[in-house]
Amino acid sequence: MIDGKKSLFSGMQATGTITLGNYLGALKNWVNIDQNEYKCFYSVVDMHSITVRQDPAELRKRARSLFALYIAAGLDPEENCIYYQSHVSAHAELMWILNCFTYMGEMNRMTQFKDKSKKHPENINTGLFTYPVLMAADILLYQSDVVPVGIDQMQHLEITRDIAERFNHIYGDVFTIPEAYLGKTGTKIMSLQEPTKKMSKSDENANAHILLLDEPDVIMRKFKKAVTDSDACIAYSEDKPGVKNLIDIYCAISGKKTQEAVAEFEGKGYGDLKKIVGETVVEELRPIQERYNDLMKNKDYLNQMIKDNGEKANYYATKTLRKVQHKVGFPDRIR
């Protein structure tokens, strides 16, 4: 609990413009979280980003862009704490302490390390190996009661809970044990070219994903090229992953139930389906893109929000860090 509210933490990596999948699966749902019930911390997780080599100028540019997209999508920076992870040194400091309470066997079981090692065999670094400990520090710093996570992140939440419980067993109730956020489940959006794979901004095929800043004509072109199948029957079925994915996208934006959407498209062809879904996406993203463009022009406002929210995040993170440092025996700071 923070300021009488449950604490919630989440974030996204600053490694490129976020996709429609990131938006519908997470960001759109963040916007709808009840501010009266939750104190929300949303991080631009630029520290996690450098486990893969980044161009420094591009990383700074993308981090600022993601910060602006959070706001453009509807997160109020006055009500939510939106901040750069790298601006809060407590993340790295707590990570070091938590490293000393995390076992090699636990890290060896992390599937993301195995997956990323295969993708980047030339750069299998220890940051990639201890990535889940930094994620644990992210969550525990803000005494997070809940964390919105997808299935692919559940393993990281579980190790966070294990580390926190181990620390608490030794030193008392220092950390809140976080739970998975049980709000509205985010829609899992799949690749437009390989609909059995999750949509990813790192996909080398640009037609596989919709980026939040794609122009309307680009969005329509990508949907036109979306993979479906050969029988031209619009049905919601695991046997028709391409069609199913388009219907999922349509329902996530329109708010319609699957059965309603299927009935709406009865008698229509795949061309109609792709056109209508594409137009729906264009109209959903239009106000976000307009707001984003305005924000990127307003340098002073963005800078002020970055400064104010960074200070706010530092305040809450430092409270937890000082308590942890005292518990493990570090000398108290002289005031």
Wavefront OBJ file of the C-alpha trace (Angstrom):
o trace
v 0.000 0.000 0.000
v 1.182 3.524 -0.839
v -0.716 6.629 0.248
v -3.685 4.453 1.233
v -3.909 2.763 -2.174
v -2.741 -0.555 -3.567
v 0.504 -0.151 -5.489
v 0.728 -1.280 -9.129
v 3.881 -1.465 -11.268
v 4.408 -2.150 -14.944
v 6.591 -1.000 -17.822
v 7.734 -1.488 -21.395
v 11.147 -1.597 -22.994
v 12.407 1.414 -24.933
v 13.636 -0.600 -27.892
v 11.336 0.745 -30.590
v 7.841 2.045 -31.224
v 5.331 -0.158 -29.441
v 2.973 -2.302 -31.469
v -0.763 -2.650 -31.647
v -0.202 -5.829 -29.621
v 1.530 -3.888 -26.827
v -1.284 -1.340 -26.873
v -4.235 -3.752 -26.828
v -2.507 -6.248 -24.554
v -1.308 -3.773 -21.932
v -1.348 -0.008 -22.450
v -5.049 0.324 -23.278
v -5.849 -1.594 -20.091
v -3.500 0.550 -17.976
v -5.518 3.586 -18.988
v -8.685 2.009 -17.573
v -7.234 1.153 -14.145
v -9.119 2.809 -11.274
v -6.955 5.654 -9.931
v -8.946 5.698 -6.706
v -7.885 2.131 -5.921
v -4.329 1.990 -7.272
v -1.174 4.074 -7.025
v 0.335 3.317 -10.427
v 3.996 3.320 -11.451
v 4.717 2.958 -15.167
v 8.353 2.728 -16.150
v 10.115 3.257 -19.449
v 12.474 0.359 -18.814
v 15.582 1.583 -20.596
v 17.965 -0.324 -18.276
v 16.483 -3.640 -19.414
v 16.905 -2.513 -23.012
v 20.700 -2.639 -23.046
v 20.971 -6.411 -22.592
v 20.913 -6.172 -26.392
v 23.312 -3.662 -27.979
v 21.602 -0.327 -28.652
v 22.581 2.768 -30.582
v 22.873 5.395 -27.762
v 21.201 8.242 -29.661
v 18.407 5.949 -30.829
v 17.809 4.591 -27.316
v 17.420 8.112 -25.918
v 15.079 9.006 -28.769
v 12.972 5.875 -28.307
v 12.770 6.309 -24.539
v 11.392 9.827 -24.958
v 9.007 8.609 -27.641
v 7.684 5.841 -25.372
v 7.252 8.304 -22.490
v 5.155 10.498 -24.801
v 3.164 7.504 -26.078
v 2.204 6.557 -22.527
v 0.659 10.005 -22.125
v -0.807 10.122 -25.634
v -2.591 6.815 -25.043
v -4.353 8.318 -22.019
v -2.118 7.905 -18.946
v -2.248 11.148 -16.979
v 1.289 11.966 -15.735
v -0.226 13.973 -12.874
v -2.142 10.942 -11.602
v 0.290 8.169 -12.587
v 4.020 8.042 -11.922
v 5.535 7.696 -15.403
v 9.328 7.678 -15.337
v 12.595 6.511 -16.866
v 13.989 3.467 -15.069
v 17.549 4.788 -15.499
v 16.633 8.010 -13.661
v 16.016 6.045 -10.458
v 19.343 4.599 -9.297
v 17.566 2.567 -6.611
v 16.656 0.017 -9.296
v 20.328 -0.907 -9.800
v 21.168 -0.645 -6.085
v 18.350 -2.938 -5.008
v 19.162 -5.341 -7.812
v 22.667 -5.862 -6.404
v 21.301 -6.716 -2.978
v 18.671 -9.054 -4.454
v 21.373 -10.759 -6.540
v 22.832 -11.925 -3.231
v 19.516 -13.579 -2.342
v 18.970 -15.272 -5.714
v 20.350 -18.681 -6.611
v 22.108 -19.718 -9.811
v 19.725 -22.642 -10.230
v 16.764 -20.265 -10.252
v 18.346 -18.133 -12.967
v 19.260 -21.198 -15.012
v 15.579 -22.096 -15.201
v 14.534 -18.774 -16.726
v 13.212 -19.447 -20.222
v 13.715 -15.875 -21.470
v 17.490 -16.159 -20.993
v 17.507 -19.298 -23.104
v 15.346 -17.717 -25.804
v 17.327 -14.477 -26.038
v 20.635 -16.319 -25.974
v 19.556 -18.162 -29.110
v 18.587 -14.893 -30.801
v 21.821 -13.094 -29.832
v 24.530 -15.797 -29.558
v 27.220 -13.173 -30.093
v 26.222 -11.274 -26.942
v 25.252 -13.663 -24.132
v 25.983 -11.269 -21.274
v 25.411 -11.531 -17.524
v 22.851 -8.731 -17.730
v 20.722 -11.031 -19.850
v 21.204 -13.774 -17.257
v 20.248 -11.604 -14.250
v 17.488 -9.724 -16.080
v 14.790 -11.280 -13.825
v 16.526 -9.909 -10.696
v 16.359 -6.376 -12.089
v 12.706 -6.994 -12.846
v 12.227 -8.127 -9.256
v 13.869 -4.904 -8.045
v 11.552 -2.891 -10.326
v 8.506 -4.468 -8.746
v 9.620 -4.631 -5.106
v 10.932 -1.056 -4.929
v 7.391 0.293 -5.064
v 5.951 -2.282 -2.654
v 3.777 -3.420 -5.539
v 0.627 -5.239 -4.522
v -0.165 -6.151 -8.111
v 1.622 -6.434 -11.445
v -0.200 -6.686 -14.795
v 1.562 -9.558 -16.564
v 0.966 -11.773 -19.546
v 1.560 -15.518 -19.561
v 5.070 -14.990 -20.927
v 6.004 -12.876 -17.892
v 4.495 -15.075 -15.164
v 7.808 -16.841 -14.557
v 9.426 -13.491 -13.716
v 6.656 -12.628 -11.269
v 7.069 -16.025 -9.614
v 10.820 -15.537 -9.100
v 10.113 -12.035 -7.752
v 7.770 -13.545 -5.175
v 10.356 -16.211 -4.270
v 13.103 -13.620 -3.744
v 10.819 -11.364 -1.686
v 9.613 -14.217 0.504
v 13.201 -15.400 1.073
v 14.291 -11.903 2.101
v 11.253 -11.432 4.351
v 11.883 -14.793 6.020
v 15.351 -13.593 7.044
v 14.668 -9.916 7.860
v 10.952 -9.598 8.574
v 8.172 -8.037 6.525
v 10.227 -5.747 4.295
v 8.656 -6.398 0.892
v 5.041 -6.652 -0.185
v 4.547 -9.990 -1.962
v 3.122 -9.044 -5.378
v 0.226 -10.772 -7.082
v -0.673 -10.895 -10.764
v -3.125 -8.118 -11.636
v -6.549 -9.649 -12.134
v -8.160 -6.794 -13.996
v -9.413 -7.044 -17.560
v -7.272 -9.554 -19.401
v -5.258 -8.006 -22.188
v -5.874 -9.349 -25.671
v -2.974 -11.354 -27.087
v -2.434 -10.022 -30.604
v -0.603 -12.215 -33.069
v 1.643 -11.515 -36.039
v -0.190 -10.509 -39.228
v 2.193 -12.688 -41.247
v 2.640 -15.638 -38.866
v -0.568 -15.668 -36.802
v 0.659 -18.503 -34.575
v 3.363 -16.153 -33.203
v 2.867 -13.134 -30.962
v 3.078 -9.729 -32.674
v 6.541 -8.285 -31.991
v 8.210 -4.962 -32.777
v 11.476 -6.862 -33.306
v 10.009 -8.918 -36.175
v 12.175 -8.372 -39.246
v 9.106 -8.500 -41.474
v 7.595 -4.998 -41.221
v 4.255 -6.321 -42.507
v 3.945 -8.590 -39.462
v 3.214 -5.819 -36.983
v 1.254 -2.578 -36.686
v 3.225 0.150 -34.919
v 1.318 2.786 -32.968
v 2.853 5.511 -35.118
v 2.222 3.864 -38.492
v 0.490 6.170 -40.981
v -3.111 5.236 -41.929
v -2.134 4.136 -45.453
v 0.634 1.941 -44.006
v -1.814 0.339 -41.583
v -4.301 -0.385 -44.356
v -1.586 -1.855 -46.569
v -0.368 -4.161 -43.784
v -3.878 -5.425 -43.077
v -4.445 -5.978 -46.792
v -1.382 -8.270 -46.778
v -2.409 -10.062 -43.558
v -2.272 -13.858 -43.793
v -5.633 -15.646 -43.625
v -6.298 -18.940 -45.450
v -7.691 -20.289 -48.690
v -11.309 -21.178 -47.917
v -12.608 -17.585 -47.637
v -14.964 -18.440 -44.768
v -14.980 -15.988 -41.862
v -15.101 -18.150 -38.730
v -13.534 -17.840 -35.281
v -11.497 -21.008 -34.881
v -8.064 -22.180 -33.735
v -7.829 -23.837 -37.153
v -8.014 -20.376 -38.749
v -5.440 -18.385 -36.723
v -5.163 -15.505 -39.203
v -8.906 -14.873 -39.287
v -9.165 -15.390 -35.530
v -6.454 -12.785 -34.964
v -8.238 -10.181 -37.106
v -11.489 -10.777 -35.207
v -9.629 -10.506 -31.865
v -8.212 -7.135 -32.932
v -11.629 -5.923 -34.041
v -13.305 -7.018 -30.801
v -10.562 -5.549 -28.588
v -11.127 -2.122 -30.130
v -14.865 -2.156 -30.808
v -15.794 -3.799 -27.505
v -17.963 -6.307 -29.335
v -18.146 -9.955 -28.342
v -16.700 -12.591 -30.643
v -20.125 -13.929 -31.635
v -21.319 -10.418 -32.531
v -18.288 -9.783 -34.717
v -18.616 -13.123 -36.531
v -22.294 -12.408 -37.186
v -21.430 -8.938 -38.489
v -19.014 -10.403 -41.029
v -21.349 -13.191 -42.158
v -21.552 -13.276 -45.942
v -18.511 -11.035 -46.346
v -15.130 -12.010 -47.728
v -11.617 -11.701 -46.344
v -11.128 -8.460 -48.248
v -14.047 -6.896 -46.362
v -12.754 -8.247 -43.042
v -9.270 -6.812 -43.574
v -10.642 -3.452 -44.728
v -13.035 -3.024 -41.797
v -10.485 -4.144 -39.189
v -7.857 -1.856 -40.729
v -10.208 1.140 -40.679
v -11.137 0.372 -37.069
v -7.464 0.368 -36.086
v -6.781 3.610 -37.989
v -9.583 5.399 -36.132
v -8.474 3.998 -32.758
v -4.911 5.206 -33.256
v -5.715 8.558 -34.879
v -6.259 10.557 -31.626
v -3.247 8.871 -30.012
v -1.032 9.853 -32.916
v -2.356 13.424 -32.903
v -1.766 13.759 -29.169
v 1.688 12.221 -29.532
v 2.688 14.674 -32.251
v 1.536 17.588 -30.091
v 3.478 16.279 -27.090
v 6.702 15.799 -29.047
v 6.504 19.448 -30.132
v 5.977 20.588 -26.528
v 9.531 20.035 -25.293
v 9.119 22.059 -22.091
v 6.026 20.133 -20.970
v 7.612 16.737 -21.605
v 10.804 17.743 -19.822
v 8.817 18.959 -16.813
v 6.828 15.703 -16.631
v 10.045 13.661 -16.910
v 11.616 15.698 -14.102
v 8.579 15.701 -11.795
v 7.800 12.011 -12.228
v 11.446 11.025 -11.860
v 11.578 12.843 -8.530
v 8.336 11.181 -7.430
v 9.607 7.707 -8.358
v 12.912 8.390 -6.589
v 11.081 9.386 -3.420
v 9.097 6.152 -3.140
v 11.944 3.914 -4.357
v 14.446 5.401 -1.908
v 12.127 4.734 1.042
v 12.204 1.012 0.244
v 15.909 0.961 -0.605
v 16.986 2.608 2.680
v 14.929 0.088 4.650
v 16.540 -2.810 2.769
v 20.054 -1.369 3.182
v 19.524 -1.029 6.923
v 18.203 -4.589 7.206
v 21.242 -6.136 5.488
v 23.646 -4.147 7.668
v 24.838 -1.251 5.529
v 25.854 1.788 7.653
v 23.036 4.304 8.119
v 23.495 7.639 6.388
v 24.334 10.595 8.623
v 21.816 13.406 8.207
l 1 2 3 4 5 6 7 8 9 10 11 12 13 14 15 16 17 18 19 20 21 22 23 24 25 26 27 28 29 30 31 32 33 34 35 36 37 38 39 40 41 42 43 44 45 46 47 48 49 50 51 52 53 54 55 56 57 58 59 60 61 62 63 64 65 66 67 68 69 70 71 72 73 74 75 76 77 78 79 80 81 82 83 84 85 86 87 88 89 90 91 92 93 94 95 96 97 98 99 100 101 102 103 104 105 106 107 108 109 110 111 112 113 114 115 116 117 118 119 120 121 122 123 124 125 126 127 128 129 130 131 132 133 134 135 136 137 138 139 140 141 142 143 144 145 146 147 148 149 150 151 152 153 154 155 156 157 158 159 160 161 162 163 164 165 166 167 168 169 170 171 172 173 174 175 176 177 178 179 180 181 182 183 184 185 186 187 188 189 190 191 192 193 194 195 196 197 198 199 200 201 202 203 204 205 206 207 208 209 210 211 212 213 214 215 216 217 218 219 220 221 222 223 224 225 226 227 228 229 230 231 232 233 234 235 236 237 238 239 240 241 242 243 244 245 246 247 248 249 250 251 252 253 254 255 256 257 258 259 260 261 262 263 264 265 266 267 268 269 270 271 272 273 274 275 276 277 278 279 280 281 282 283 284 285 286 287 288 289 290 291 292 293 294 295 296 297 298 299 300 301 302 303 304 305 306 307 308 309 310 311 312 313 314 315 316 317 318 319 320 321 322 323 324 325 326 327 328 329 330 331 332 333 334 335
